[in-house]
Amino acid sequence: MNAKEVLLEQLDALENNHWFVSLKNSLVGLTDEQAAWKETAESNSIREIANHLIYWNELYLNRFRSAEPATGVSLENDDTFQDHEELDWKQTVDKLNNLTAQWYKAVEEADEARFDENAYRNREAAWGSVIANLTIHVAYHTGQILFARKKQGSWNPENGVH
């Protein structure tokens, strides 16, 4: 497998269950009330985690598409958990799933050389590394979503991970 194929495999795992539950499937059947639930005041709700993932996935997708630094307001990490677009829960889930699909398509259509650490060294980020870290970041937060769902009793083990 080349770097592009590995990244596509990782991105597919965000949309479809493989060795673990995908981000997309971790959100299936979740109500707005369940998404807003917090175990403690210090913890993040599933909705907040989704907002955080939207912010970072969209920021880096825009950078990848343009090969230019993202413009606009740059938020402190803690602020990325807030809903700055005032989306309802369904819109939030749809946007997050759409970003995952857009990432897959962008990588699929990109030239293999964009993922070579040396090819773009002086012009842009080493995208193979960036995207690999992005997918790990999503997988980490997907685990938090599943943990929260299990704690609140809203996870159906038939959807994966017993």
C-alpha angles and dihedrals in degrees: 000000000000124000094265093053091049091051092048089051090051092047091049089055088061090059103033131038113256121147088343139017113287123236089246093054093043088066099045114122095005114144125217090251092051091046090054094049118118126190091207136004089253096053125085121243120232088252091055091049089051090051090050092051092048091053097050097037092050094044093053094041089056090049091048093050096048101030084221129107112271116261129214133052116347112209132209108249093251090056092055090075091067124090103245094169096052093231122170117239095264091050090049093053092044092050093049093048090046091052090052090052091046091051091052092050093046092052092042091054096042124102112259089236091070089072095051110106092219102039097076101020096132099033109044145351122297093261097195089064095041095052093043089054091045091056091047089050091053092046090052092053092043086060089053090051092051092046091051091047091051091048092052093042095242098116119102107209090208086075090064140284110059 
